[in-house]
Amino acid sequence: GTCGTCHNVVGAGSDAIPASQRDIGIGGHGVTLGGPPPAADLPVFRLTCNEGTALFNPSVVTTNDPGKALITGLCADIGSRTVPGLRGLASHEPFFSDGSAATLRALVEVYNTRFAIALTEEEKCDLVNFLASL
């Protein structure tokens, strides 16, 4: 997908798809997939999943953000949350639910690494400038 897959008008809280929350691996539980580790200055939750859960191995998940799993009790919902829109993004530092990206540049680096986008330096600067203009 692209940024618009999650950051669209409907994805920002009024999605037509039921239970449209997304998990991008922020909050510590996505370390093996390129996400940041759990932040030491936030509460850390250790959630036990049933054996055979495809998303998590080992079965104990460490995260700062249980997300929708706090409501449903499902391991598949760990870290899932409603994605905010991008309007006024630059005024909402730090970024992500755990504050792991202090600047727009750090946010771009997280996505570039997490999703293996392979942006050039010029593309990163262009994207930061674009996001700052929203």
C-alpha positions in Angstrom: 0.0 0.0 0.0 0.8 3.7 0.1 0.5 6.3 2.7 -3.1 6.9 1.5 -4.0 3.3 2.3 -4.2 4.3 6.0 -4.1 8.1 6.0 -7.2 8.9 4.0 -10.4 10.6 5.1 -12.2 7.4 5.7 -9.2 5.7 7.4 -9.0 8.6 9.9 -11.9 7.4 11.9 -14.9 7.2 9.5 -13.8 4.2 7.4 -16.5 2.3 5.6 -14.7 -1.0 6.5 -15.9 -2.2 9.9 -13.1 -2.2 12.6 -10.6 -0.5 10.3 -7.9 0.1 12.8 -4.3 -0.5 11.6 -1.2 -1.8 13.2 2.2 -0.6 11.7 4.4 -2.2 14.4 4.9 1.0 16.5 4.9 0.5 20.2 7.6 -2.2 20.6 5.9 -5.3 19.3 7.1 -4.9 15.7 10.8 -5.0 16.4 11.3 -8.1 14.4 9.6 -6.4 11.5 11.7 -3.2 11.6 9.7 -1.2 14.2 11.2 0.6 17.2 11.7 -1.3 20.5 9.3 -0.6 23.4 10.0 2.9 24.9 11.5 2.7 28.4 9.7 5.8 29.6 6.2 4.4 28.8 4.2 1.7 30.5 5.2 -1.8 29.1 2.6 -4.4 28.7 3.4 -8.1 28.4 0.5 -9.9 26.6 0.3 -13.6 26.3 -1.0 -15.0 23.0 -2.2 -18.5 22.3 0.3 -20.8 20.7 0.1 -20.8 17.0 -0.8 -17.2 16.7 0.7 -16.3 13.2 1.4 -12.7 14.0 3.5 -13.2 17.2 6.2 -15.7 18.0 7.1 -16.0 20.9 3.7 -16.1 22.5 4.5 -13.3 25.0 4.3 -9.9 23.3 6.0 -6.9 24.9 4.5 -3.5 23.8 3.8 0.0 24.9 0.6 0.0 22.8 -1.9 -2.9 23.2 -4.2 -1.0 20.9 -7.6 -2.5 20.2 -6.5 -5.8 21.9 -7.4 -4.1 25.2 -11.0 -4.2 24.1 -11.2 -7.4 22.1 -8.6 -9.6 23.9 -7.3 -10.8 20.5 -3.6 -10.9 19.8 -4.3 -10.0 16.2 -5.4 -6.6 17.5 -2.3 -5.7 19.4 -1.2 -2.3 18.3 -4.2 -1.6 16.1 -5.6 1.9 16.4 -7.4 4.4 14.4 -5.0 6.2 12.1 -5.1 10.1 12.3 -5.4 12.3 9.3 -2.4 14.2 8.1 -3.8 17.8 8.1 -1.7 19.9 10.5 0.7 17.0 11.1 3.8 19.2 11.7 2.2 20.7 14.8 1.6 17.4 16.5 5.2 16.4 17.5 6.2 13.9 18.7 4.7 11.3 16.4 3.2 7.9 16.8 1.3 6.7 19.8 4.6 6.1 21.7 6.3 9.4 20.7 9.1 7.4 19.1 9.6 9.9 16.2 10.5 13.3 17.6 10.5 15.1 14.2 9.1 14.8 10.8 12.5 13.6 9.5 12.5 10.9 12.2 8.9 9.9 11.2 10.0 9.6 7.5 13.0 7.5 8.6 10.8 5.1 10.6 8.5 4.5 7.6 11.5 4.3 5.2 13.0 1.5 7.4 9.8 -0.2 8.5 8.4 -0.6 5.0 11.7 -0.8 3.1 10.8 2.1 0.8 14.4 3.0 -0.1 13.9 6.7 -0.4 16.9 8.8 -1.5 18.1 11.7 0.6 16.4 14.1 -1.8 13.1 12.2 -1.6 13.3 12.2 2.2 13.8 16.0 2.2 10.9 16.4 -0.3 8.6 14.2 1.8 9.4 16.1 5.0 8.7 19.4 3.3 5.5 18.1 1.9 4.3 16.8 5.2 5.2 20.1 6.9 3.0 21.9 4.3 -0.2 20.0 5.2 
